[in-house]
Amino acid sequence: MITRVSYCPKRFHMRDVMAYTAMGMEVIALENDNAAIVGVVQIFDLSNLDVEHAAQLDGGLLRKWWYWMSECSPLRINVTYCLNAPKELQSWLGVLRTLCVKMSPVEYM
């Protein structure tokens, strides 16, 4: 599943982007039996990520997203890739990766 994060931050909040991703995963779970059994690879394209979108990713929202991915998701998420992340976000993603790997067996790249 590929998600591009390049939406207008004044029109869409990051909660909306995450809800869209969750809805897509639920549709995949209903229509594709193989994905329900084997799991999926999640790819986030952050090439056009705006600073305002990054500011919307607070700790509470990330914690809810992480628990949804690891505990409540209808599909097993094998790996999550974040592509084309801005330099400001790369160090933050590195910290997040170390925390998330300690929290659960899901691999976070």
C-alpha positions as CSV (number, residue, x, y, z in Angstrom):
1,M,0.0,0.0,0.0
2,I,1.5,3.3,-1.1
3,T,0.5,6.6,0.5
4,R,1.6,10.0,-0.8
5,V,1.7,12.7,1.8
6,S,1.4,15.8,-0.4
7,Y,-2.0,17.3,0.6
8,C,-2.8,20.9,1.4
9,P,-2.3,21.2,5.2
10,K,-4.9,23.9,5.4
11,R,-7.5,21.6,3.9
12,F,-6.6,18.2,5.2
13,H,-5.2,17.3,8.7
14,M,-2.9,14.4,9.2
15,R,-5.7,12.6,10.9
16,D,-7.5,12.7,7.5
17,V,-4.5,11.2,5.7
18,M,-4.3,8.5,8.3
19,A,-8.0,7.8,8.1
20,Y,-7.7,7.4,4.3
21,T,-4.9,4.9,4.8
22,A,-6.9,3.0,7.4
23,M,-9.9,2.9,5.0
24,G,-7.7,1.6,2.2
25,M,-6.4,-1.1,4.4
26,E,-9.9,-2.2,5.4
27,V,-10.9,-2.4,1.7
28,I,-7.8,-4.5,0.9
29,A,-8.6,-6.8,3.9
30,L,-12.2,-7.3,2.6
31,E,-11.3,-7.9,-1.0
32,N,-7.9,-9.7,-0.9
33,D,-7.6,-12.9,1.0
34,N,-3.9,-13.2,0.4
35,A,-3.3,-9.8,2.0
36,A,-5.3,-10.8,5.0
37,I,-3.2,-13.9,5.5
38,V,0.3,-12.7,4.6
39,G,0.1,-9.0,5.4
40,V,1.1,-5.9,3.5
41,V,4.1,-3.6,3.0
42,Q,3.3,0.1,3.8
43,I,5.1,2.8,1.8
44,F,4.9,6.5,2.6
45,D,6.1,8.9,0.0
46,L,7.1,12.0,1.9
47,S,8.6,13.9,-1.0
48,N,6.2,16.8,-0.8
49,L,5.7,16.8,2.9
50,D,5.0,20.3,4.1
51,V,6.3,21.7,7.4
52,E,2.7,22.4,8.5
53,H,1.9,18.7,8.0
54,A,5.0,17.6,10.0
55,A,3.9,20.0,12.8
56,Q,0.6,18.2,12.9
57,L,2.3,14.9,13.8
58,D,2.3,15.3,17.6
59,G,3.0,12.6,20.1
60,G,-0.6,11.7,20.8
61,L,-1.4,11.3,17.1
62,L,1.7,9.2,16.5
63,R,0.9,7.0,19.5
64,K,-2.7,6.4,18.3
65,W,-1.4,5.6,14.8
66,W,1.3,3.2,16.1
67,Y,-1.2,1.3,18.3
68,W,-3.6,1.1,15.5
69,M,-0.9,-0.3,13.2
70,S,0.3,-2.8,15.7
71,E,-2.8,-3.9,17.6
72,C,-6.0,-2.9,15.7
73,S,-5.2,-3.0,12.0
74,P,-7.2,-5.5,10.0
75,L,-4.0,-6.4,8.1
76,R,-0.6,-7.4,9.4
77,I,1.9,-4.7,8.4
78,N,5.2,-6.4,7.7
79,V,7.3,-3.4,6.9
80,T,6.8,0.4,6.8
81,Y,9.0,2.4,4.5
82,C,9.2,6.2,4.5
83,L,10.7,7.4,1.2
84,N,12.0,10.9,0.2
85,A,11.8,12.3,3.8
86,P,13.1,15.8,4.2
87,K,16.3,16.2,6.1
88,E,14.5,17.8,9.1
89,L,12.3,14.7,9.4
90,Q,15.0,12.1,8.9
91,S,16.5,12.4,12.4
92,W,13.0,12.4,13.9
93,L,12.2,9.2,11.9
94,G,15.4,7.6,13.2
95,V,14.4,8.2,16.8
96,L,10.9,6.9,16.0
97,R,12.3,3.8,14.4
98,T,14.4,2.9,17.5
99,L,11.4,3.4,19.7
100,C,9.0,1.5,17.5
101,V,11.3,-1.5,17.1
102,K,11.5,-1.8,20.9
103,M,7.7,-1.6,21.2
104,S,6.7,-4.4,18.8
105,P,8.1,-6.9,16.3
106,V,6.9,-4.9,13.3
107,E,9.9,-3.8,11.3
108,Y,10.1,-0.1,10.7
109,M,12.5,1.1,8.0
